[in-house]
Amino acid sequence: MSEVPKFSPEQIQLIQSVLGKLSPKSEQSAESSPPARKRGAKGRRYSRSERAAILSAHETGKTESELFEIYGVCRETLNRWIRRAKMESVKRVSPSPTCETPTGATPSHEEKEENTTDRHKGNHRHWREVLKTWRARPGIGPAQVRNQLFRAGIKISISTTRKIMEENGYTPPKTTIKEVELQRYEAIRPLELVHMDFKHFYINKHKVYLLLLQDDFSRFLCAHRMTDSENMQAVIDAFEECVNRYGKMQTVMTDAGSAFYSWNGFNQFQKLMTDEYGVDQIKASTPRSNGKVENVNKQIEKEVLNVDRYASLEEAAEAIREWIRFYNFERTHMGLPEGMVPADRFLFGWNSSPSQKPELPFRKNPVENQEVTKQDAWSEVLSMALTQLKREA
């Protein structure tokens, strides 16, 4: 048998002092606590329960250095988890304004107040202007918000605009990119080519037809009509309104609908254009040929029809009328030079100061609506006449 080693009194005292420092409490905490993560280590995966425990510990007051010592999570990862948790809470509390409200559900006053809360971590003026512009028109996207601010003299990138909107509940639409060979064209002056098309939609299970007339050169909406069918009389009324208000166009592009085109000779609308006004008609072979006004139909659906629910046809007509005014005079167009609105091209010199906003041409009083519309018509015609005289001079 091996002999038991003998220790001197000094060695025994040293061994007892070392063993006394190892208490059961320290041994238990050393076994339960996870090993500290080395600084610079990568590849650690955290489960949902661990992530929830770390976030709850952060909410109770644990600092970033303490969480790093206990769980080994770095500051960048912790901040990313916190931002993701805030975005998920925003989506649960307030649905995206781009989504349609469920049938029969109307947001309460408290929900509207909660949806307008600024959830961005900063308080910069540009951030406030982004949210103000987007909440005024919930249907527009980050690029359109950025262009609206650029026209107002505020420079901000599209990526920053999108980030601010996403932090406050914006959900980007799911789109698929198709590689299609496009043949672009554009008129060289106002009223050289005017597009006409119907937009179909429903208001309380009632089918409505919206007729739009759009100038190709400026994308200006010259006239519109809301009817219960694609009837020829609505087309004639909208066409004559555009001619009487802005002047005669040179060519009109339509599809092969029965209200625009007749396979057996000429219908009443075609005779009116050729015999009385001398206007040529082009039949669009594909929807892409008439794509400018088709794009306006999609914008109306996204920015007007999918944003609110309307109790009556009159309420929907008023909203569409106000949006058309906004589209012509305030909404920057992606197909025009940066910061320009359709009125800048169609009504040259209508607004000498870019920061000056046009007055609303419509009021709630129907009698006042008619008087203001007549005054605006004469003022716009006079403006175009003066512009033409300046050019000839």
N, C-alpha and C positions, 0 to 999 in steps of 0.2 A: 504494500500500500504506500501511496505517496504521502509524504509528510505534509501536514498543514502548515502553510507559511506563517511565520511569526512576524508580527508588526511591532514596531517600537511605539511607545506612548505618543510620540509626536505624529506618526503616520495614522494611528487610530483617530486622533483628534481631527486631523485633516479630512479623513474619510467621512466622519460623522458630520462635519460642517458642510461638505458637498451634498450628502444625502438629505440633509435637513432643508436645503433649498428646493428640492423636488417635492412639492406638496401634491396631494391628490387632485386639488382644484386645477393646478396648472397642467397636470397630465391630462385631465378630462378636457380642458379647453383646447389643448394642443391636438387631441384626437378629433374633436368635433369641428374645429375651424378648418376651412379649406386652405390648402397651401397658397402662400402669397405668389401672385403672378410676377414673373420677372419683367422688368421694364424693357419694352421692345419686343416681347414675345408676341407671336401672331398665330392665328389658327384656332383659338379657343372658341368652342361652341357652347352657348348657354341655352338651357331649356326654358320653356315658358314659365315654369314655376320659379326657376332661379331669376329670370328677368323680372317677374312680378315681385319677388322678394327684394331685389335690389331697388326697384322703383319705390316700393313701400318704405324701405329704409331711407331712401333719399327724401321722401315726403315727411318723414318723422324728424328730419334735421341732420342726417348724416352728411358730412362734407364729402367732396370728391376724393380727397386724400384718404379719408377713413374708409370709404368704399373700395378704394384701390388696395389698401392694406388688408381688408377683410376678404373681399371677393375677387380681387385681381382684375377688376374692370377699369379700363382707361377712361379718361375724360371725354374723348371724342365719341366712343361707343355709348357712354351714358347720355350725352347730349342728343345723339341720334335716337335713342330709345324714348327720351322725353318728348322730342318733336313728333315722333310717330304716335305716341300715346295721345298728344294733344289733337292731332289731325283725326284720329279715330273717334275721339270724344266729340269733335265738331261735327263729323258726319253722322254720329248717332243723335245728336241734339237737333241739328238743323239740316234738312235735306237740301240738296243742291238746287239753286235757282234755275238751272238749265233743265231740270227734270219737271215733268208735268205733275201737278198736284193730284192725288188720288181722287176718284169720284166721290163727291159728297163731303170732302174734307176741306175746310177753310181754315187757314191759320188764324189763331187768336191774336189779340193785341199784345199779350205777353210774349208770344212766340215771335212776332214781328220785331219787338224791341230786343229780344235775345239774338235774333238773326243779324241785327245791325250792329252788334258789339264788335269792336275792333280787336281781333285776336292776334294781331301781329305783335311781335316782341318789341318793335320800335315805335317811335312816334314822329317820324320824319314827315315833312310836308308832302313829299312825293308819295309816300305810302298812303296818307290820308286822301290824296287826290285820286289815286288808283281805286280805292274802295268807294269813294264818292261817285266817280264816273261809272263804275261797274254796278253799284246798287241803284243808280238812276236808270240804267238800262241793263237789267240782268241777263238779257239774251246775247249780248255781244261778248266776244272772246278776248283773250289777252292782246292779240295783235291789233284789234280794233280799239281797245282801251288805250294802248300805247299811242296809236295814231291820233286819237282824240286829245290826249295830253300834249302831243307834239304840236298840234294846231293851237293849243292854248299857251304854248311857250314853255312847256315842261318836258325835259329830255330824260327818258328812262328806257332801259332795255326791255325787250320782250320777255326774256328769261326772268328778270326781276319782277315784272308785272305778273307773269304766270305764277311765280312763287308766292307772291302776296295774295293772289286770288285763291290759290289752292289752300293756303293756311286759313282762309275764311270761308271754306265750303265749296269752292268751285271744283267741278268734276269735268275733266277734259272729255270730249265726245270720242267714241270709238270709231275710227275711220280706217278705211282700207285704201291704199294707194294703188291705182291702176295706171300702168304705162300706156298712154294713149297719145297718138300723134295729133297734136292740136294745130289747127290752121286759124290763126288769129287775124282779125280784121277790125278796122275802126274807121268811122266816117271822118271827114276832114273839116267839117263845120257843123254847127247846130242845125237841126231839122233837115239834114240831108237824108237820114234814115231813121225811121221810128219803128220800134218793135211793139207788137200787140199780142197779148196772150191772156187766157183765163186761168185763175187759181181756184181750185175746188177745196172747200173745207166745211166743217160742221159746227154749228152753234146750237147746242141743246137738241141734238139729233135732227136739226134742220139743215139741209144742204144749201150752201151759199156759194155763189160764183162771184169772184172778184176779177174785174177786167182792168188791166194796167196798160198804159201807153208810156213807153220809155224812149228817150232820145239816145241814139247810139253814141254820138260824139261825147256827150257830157254825162250820160247815165241819169239824166234828170227825168223824173216822173211827170209827164205833161198832164195827164188826166187819169181818172179812175172811176169805176162804177161798180156798185154792189147790186146784184140781181139774184133772182131765184132760178135762173136758167141761162143757158148760152143763147140768148135771143139777139136778133139782128138789130133791134131798136136800141138796145143798150150800146152796141158797138157804134151805131150811127151817132148817138148823142155824145158819147165820149170823143169820137173823132171830130165832130163839129165844135165841141168845147175847146179842144186843143187848137184847132185852126183859128177860132175866133179870139182865143186868148194870146196865143204866141205866134201865129202866122201859119202859112201853108207849108207842109213838109214836101219833100221831093219824092220819097219812096217810103212805102209801108211794107214791113215784113210780118207775115202771119203764118200760122200753121194751116192745115187743110180742114179746119173745123167748119161746120155748116154755117156758122154765123159770119165767117170771113170769106169763104170760098164756095163756089157752086160748080159742080161737075157738068151741069146742063146749062151752058150759056153763062150769063152774068146775073148775079142776084142784085138786090136793091143797094147794098153797100158798095159793091163793085161799080155799079153804074154811077153812084154818087161821086166816087173818087175819080173815075175816068172822065165822065161827061161834064160835071160841074167844076171840079177842082183840078183836073189834069194830073192826078197823083198816080204814080206807078205802084204796082203791087208785086211783091216777091213771096212765093210760097216756100217756106222752110222745109227742106227735104228731111232733116233730122232735128230732134230737140236741141242738139248741140249748136245748130246753125242759129237758133233763136235763144242762145244760151244766156245772154245778158239779162233778159227779162225773166228767164227761168231761174236765174240766181236770185233775183229780187223776190220771187215767190218763196224760195227756201228761207230767205232772211225774214220775211214776214211771219212765216211759220215758227221760226226759232225765236225771234225777238218780240213777237206780239201774241200769237195764238198759244204758244206753249208756256208763256210766262204767267198769264192770268186766265181766269174763267169768267165768261161774260154772261150776264143774266138775260140779255135781250140782243136783238140784232142792232138796235140803235146804239147800245153801249159798245158793241164790237165795231160798228161803223165809225164811231167817234175815236176809238183807239187807233184804228187803221188810218184815219185821216190825220191824226196827230203824229203818227209814226212817219207818214209820207212827208209831212212838213219837216220833221226831224231829219229824214233821209236826204231831202233836197238841200237843206240850208245848214245843217249842223254835223251830220255824220260824214266823216272822212271816208273816201272810197278807195279800196285797195287797187283798183284799176286805173286810177288817176295819179298824177304826180303827188309826192308825199305832202300830206297836210291839206289837200284840196277837197272841197265838197262839190257835188254836181252843179250847184248854182254858180260856182266860180267860173265854169266854162259856159253854161247855158245862158245865164244873165250876166254878161261881162260888165264888171264895174258895179254890181248890185251892192257890194259892201266894200267900201274903200278901206276900212279898218278891219283886219282879220279878227281882232278881239271883240268887235261889236256883234252882238247876236240879234237876229231879226225878231221882230215882234210876232206873236202868235197870230196867224191870219184867221183863226176861228175862235169863236166864243161859244159859251153855253146857250146863249139866247139865239134861237133860230133866225129871228128878224135881224139881229145884229150880225149874224153870220153872213146873210145875203149882202148887206151893205158893205161889210168889210171885204168880202170876196170881190165885189164889183170894183171897189177902190183899188184893191191889189192888182186886179186884171188890167185896169187902165194904167196904173203906175208901171207895171212890168212891160206892157206894150210900148209905152212912152220911152222907157229905158232902152228897149231894143231899137226903137226908131232913132234915138239920139246916137246910139252906138254905131248904127249903120251909116248915119250922116257923117260921123267923125271918120269912119273908114273911107268913105267916098271922097271926103275932102282931103 
